[in-house]
Amino acid sequence: MQRVAIVGCGFVADLYMRSFAVHPEIEVVSCYDRDAARLAAFSKHWNVAAAADLAAVFTEVAGTGLLLN
């Protein structure tokens, strides 16, 4: 399973999530956005853990994951 974290929860992040829906081998483990309202809405809509800050996102995918921006 490939672990992925997303930084930036705007329009493109929604496209990523739609694409990941057909790839069960990809697990989106966290997301982050500097806009707290956008982060909360994205996290709730896609049921993805919202990271408190960028350091937390990096920790989620350290060593074996992928960070999408």
N, CA, C and O atoms as a DFTB+ gen file, in Angstrom:
276 C
 N C O
     1  1       0.845      -1.181       0.000
     2  2       0.000       0.000       0.000
     3  2       0.882       1.232       0.000
     4  3       1.812       1.336       0.799
     5  1       0.594       2.159      -0.887
     6  2       1.328       3.427      -0.958
     7  2       0.638       4.453      -0.081
     8  3      -0.551       4.725      -0.249
     9  1       1.384       5.026       0.856
    10  2       0.860       6.065       1.748
    11  2       1.095       7.428       1.122
    12  3       2.193       7.726       0.652
    13  1       0.046       8.261       1.118
    14  2       0.096       9.579       0.489
    15  2      -0.447      10.616       1.463
    16  3      -1.418      10.362       2.176
    17  1       0.186      11.787       1.487
    18  2      -0.330      12.936       2.223
    19  2      -0.493      14.077       1.224
    20  3       0.278      14.199       0.273
    21  1      -1.493      14.900       1.450
    22  2      -1.796      16.006       0.535
    23  2      -1.601      17.334       1.266
    24  3      -2.110      17.529       2.370
    25  1      -0.856      18.241       0.632
    26  2      -0.712      19.606       1.138
    27  2      -1.415      20.523       0.153
    28  3      -1.064      20.579      -1.025
    29  1      -2.402      21.233       0.648
    30  2      -3.233      22.087      -0.192
    31  2      -4.540      21.367      -0.502
    32  3      -4.544      20.377      -1.233
    33  1      -5.630      21.849       0.039
    34  2      -6.918      21.149      -0.066
    35  2      -7.897      21.862      -0.986
    36  3      -9.099      21.889      -0.722
    37  1      -7.394      22.429      -2.044
    38  2      -8.244      23.113      -3.012
    39  2      -8.744      22.190      -4.111
    40  3      -8.857      20.979      -3.918
    41  1      -9.038      22.764      -5.243
    42  2      -9.649      22.071      -6.365
    43  2      -8.854      20.847      -6.824
    44  3      -9.432      19.785      -7.054
    45  1      -7.550      20.987      -6.956
    46  2      -6.723      19.882      -7.445
    47  2      -6.732      18.718      -6.460
    48  3      -6.721      17.560      -6.876
    49  1      -6.753      19.008      -5.176
    50  2      -6.807      17.938      -4.173
    51  2      -8.081      17.107      -4.332
    52  3      -8.053      15.890      -4.144
    53  1      -9.180      17.745      -4.670
    54  2     -10.415      17.003      -4.931
    55  2     -10.258      16.085      -6.136
    56  3     -10.769      14.965      -6.134
    57  1      -9.557      16.549      -7.161
    58  2      -9.301      15.705      -8.331
    59  2      -8.442      14.506      -7.947
    60  3      -8.700      13.386      -8.387
    61  1      -7.418      14.743      -7.127
    62  2      -6.598      13.631      -6.642
    63  2      -7.466      12.589      -5.942
    64  3      -7.342      11.393      -6.204
    65  1      -8.337      13.044      -5.058
    66  2      -9.154      12.117      -4.275
    67  2     -10.085      11.304      -5.174
    68  3     -10.292      10.116      -4.927
    69  1     -10.642      11.917      -6.195
    70  2     -11.487      11.171      -7.132
    71  2     -10.675      10.104      -7.855
    72  3     -11.152       8.991      -8.078
    73  1      -9.459      10.448      -8.214
    74  2      -8.582       9.476      -8.883
    75  2      -8.188       8.346      -7.950
    76  3      -8.160       7.185      -8.360
    77  1      -7.883       8.670      -6.705
    78  2      -7.478       7.641      -5.738
    79  2      -8.599       6.652      -5.448
    80  3      -8.335       5.522      -5.038
    81  1      -9.833       7.060      -5.654
    82  2     -10.974       6.174      -5.385
    83  2     -10.913       4.891      -6.209
    84  3     -11.446       3.862      -5.793
    85  1     -10.275       4.944      -7.359
    86  2     -10.171       3.752      -8.205
    87  2      -8.823       3.048      -8.060
    88  3      -8.488       2.158      -8.842
    89  1      -8.061       3.452      -7.058
    90  2      -6.755       2.840      -6.778
    91  2      -6.690       2.409      -5.315
    92  3      -6.168       3.142      -4.475
    93  1      -7.213       1.236      -5.011
    94  2      -7.254       0.784      -3.619
    95  2      -5.871       0.574      -2.994
    96  3      -5.754       0.429      -1.777
    97  1      -4.839       0.557      -3.816
    98  2      -3.491       0.378      -3.290
    99  2      -2.903       1.683      -2.732
   100  3      -1.798       1.687      -2.189
   101  1      -3.639       2.776      -2.866
   102  2      -3.202       4.075      -2.358
   103  2      -4.045       4.450      -1.149
   104  3      -5.274       4.395      -1.186
   105  1      -3.360       4.831      -0.077
   106  2      -4.030       5.258       1.150
   107  2      -3.648       6.705       1.441
   108  3      -2.471       7.002       1.646
   109  1      -4.617       7.598       1.460
   110  2      -4.362       8.990       1.812
   111  2      -4.425       9.067       3.338
   112  3      -5.482       8.882       3.941
   113  1      -3.269       9.344       3.947
   114  2      -3.169       9.260       5.408
   115  2      -3.372      10.586       6.120
   116  3      -3.722      10.602       7.301
   117  1      -3.161      11.698       5.429
   118  2      -3.404      12.994       6.047
   119  2      -3.440      14.091       4.995
   120  3      -3.053      13.900       3.842
   121  1      -3.921      15.248       5.437
   122  2      -3.971      16.408       4.559
   123  2      -3.715      17.652       5.396
   124  3      -3.893      17.656       6.614
   125  1      -3.294      18.706       4.709
   126  2      -3.035      19.974       5.398
   127  2      -3.300      21.125       4.447
   128  3      -3.036      21.036       3.248
   129  1      -3.828      22.206       5.000
   130  2      -4.006      23.447       4.257
   131  2      -3.851      24.589       5.250
   132  3      -4.286      24.469       6.395
   133  1      -3.247      25.683       4.839
   134  2      -3.072      26.811       5.760
   135  2      -4.391      27.508       6.063
   136  3      -4.491      28.252       7.038
   137  1      -5.401      27.272       5.233
   138  2      -6.749      27.797       5.470
   139  2      -7.511      26.761       6.296
   140  3      -7.891      25.709       5.782
   141  1      -7.731      27.058       7.565
   142  2      -8.339      26.093       8.491
   143  2      -9.742      25.659       8.052
   144  3     -10.102      24.493       8.214
   145  1     -10.524      26.568       7.510
   146  2     -11.884      26.217       7.074
   147  2     -11.843      25.264       5.881
   148  3     -12.616      24.308       5.822
   149  1     -10.946      25.521       4.935
   150  2     -10.819      24.642       3.772
   151  2     -10.300      23.269       4.196
   152  3     -10.767      22.246       3.695
   153  1      -9.336      23.244       5.117
   154  2      -8.818      21.984       5.637
   155  2      -9.927      21.177       6.297
   156  3     -10.056      19.980       6.044
   157  1     -10.721      21.813       7.133
   158  2     -11.805      21.121       7.841
   159  2     -12.841      20.566       6.863
   160  3     -13.301      19.434       7.016
   161  1     -13.200      21.356       5.871
   162  2     -14.201      20.905       4.897
   163  2     -13.683      19.728       4.077
   164  3     -14.403      18.751       3.872
   165  1     -12.445      19.815       3.607
   166  2     -11.854      18.742       2.810
   167  2     -11.725      17.477       3.638
   168  3     -12.099      16.394       3.188
   169  1     -11.202      17.610       4.838
   170  2     -10.999      16.465       5.722
   171  2     -12.314      15.750       6.016
   172  3     -12.384      14.522       5.976
   173  1     -13.336      16.515       6.308
   174  2     -14.647      15.935       6.605
   175  2     -15.257      15.281       5.371
   176  3     -15.773      14.166       5.448
   177  1     -15.201      15.961       4.252
   178  2     -15.814      15.450       3.019
   179  2     -15.170      14.133       2.576
   180  3     -15.873      13.195       2.200
   181  1     -13.840      14.062       2.618
   182  2     -13.120      12.889       2.122
   183  2     -12.730      11.909       3.230
   184  3     -12.114      10.879       2.959
   185  1     -13.085      12.226       4.468
   186  2     -12.769      11.356       5.604
   187  2     -11.259      11.064       5.686
   188  3     -10.829       9.914       5.781
   189  1     -10.483      12.146       5.644
   190  2      -9.023      12.071       5.736
   191  2      -8.596      12.860       6.972
   192  3      -9.134      13.932       7.249
   193  1      -7.639      12.329       7.702
   194  2      -7.150      13.006       8.904
   195  2      -6.537      14.356       8.544
   196  3      -5.721      14.454       7.627
   197  1      -6.936      15.385       9.269
   198  2      -6.377      16.723       9.086
   199  2      -5.143      16.864       9.964
   200  3      -5.214      16.660      11.176
   201  1      -4.026      17.207       9.364
   202  2      -2.789      17.409      10.114
   203  2      -2.793      18.790      10.752
   204  3      -3.332      19.743      10.190
   205  1      -2.194      18.885      11.917
   206  2      -2.144      20.156      12.631
   207  2      -1.182      21.147      11.982
   208  3      -1.380      22.359      12.074
   209  1      -0.138      20.631      11.325
   210  2       0.863      21.486      10.694
   211  2       1.655      20.672       9.666
   212  3       1.450      19.466       9.524
   213  1       2.548      21.336       8.962
   214  2       3.332      20.645       7.933
   215  2       4.239      19.569       8.517
   216  3       4.442      18.526       7.895
   217  1       4.780      19.808       9.693
   218  2       5.647      18.800      10.319
   219  2       4.896      17.487      10.511
   220  3       5.466      16.415      10.307
   221  1       3.642      17.557      10.895
   222  2       2.831      16.352      11.086
   223  2       2.610      15.628       9.759
   224  3       2.604      14.397       9.718
   225  1       2.429      16.378       8.684
   226  2       2.251      15.770       7.357
   227  2       3.515      15.017       6.967
   228  3       3.450      13.876       6.509
   229  1       4.654      15.654       7.148
   230  2       5.928      15.009       6.804
   231  2       6.135      13.743       7.614
   232  3       6.642      12.751       7.092
   233  1       5.758      13.763       8.859
   234  2       5.901      12.591       9.724
   235  2       5.050      11.433       9.218
   236  3       5.479      10.281       9.280
   237  1       3.870      11.717       8.727
   238  2       2.956      10.687       8.239
   239  2       3.542       9.875       7.079
   240  3       3.264       8.683       6.951
   241  1       4.344      10.515       6.248
   242  2       4.852       9.837       5.055
   243  2       6.371       9.666       5.052
   244  3       6.952       9.260       4.045
   245  1       6.998       9.970       6.159
   246  2       8.460       9.916       6.241
   247  2       8.990       8.542       5.830
   248  3       8.552       7.510       6.340
   249  1       9.925       8.555       4.915
   250  2      10.614       7.336       4.520
   251  2       9.937       6.491       3.467
   252  3      10.601       6.014       2.547
   253  1       8.633       6.289       3.572
   254  2       7.987       5.361       2.658
   255  2       6.788       5.943       1.924
   256  3       6.141       5.242       1.146
   257  1       6.488       7.196       2.156
   258  2       5.278       7.752       1.548
   259  2       5.569       8.795       0.488
   260  3       6.713       9.028       0.100
   261  1       4.489       9.413       0.036
   262  2       4.541      10.400      -1.017
   263  2       3.779      11.628      -0.554
   264  3       2.695      11.519       0.019
   265  1       4.355      12.800      -0.806
   266  2       3.707      14.054      -0.464
   267  2       3.265      14.735      -1.753
   268  3       4.083      14.999      -2.634
   269  1       1.984      15.015      -1.860
   270  2       1.449      15.730      -3.026
   271  2       1.141      17.162      -2.644
   272  3       0.538      17.429      -1.605
   273  1       1.563      18.082      -3.501
   274  2       1.326      19.503      -3.235
   275  2       0.593      20.057      -4.431
   276  3       0.271      21.245      -4.461
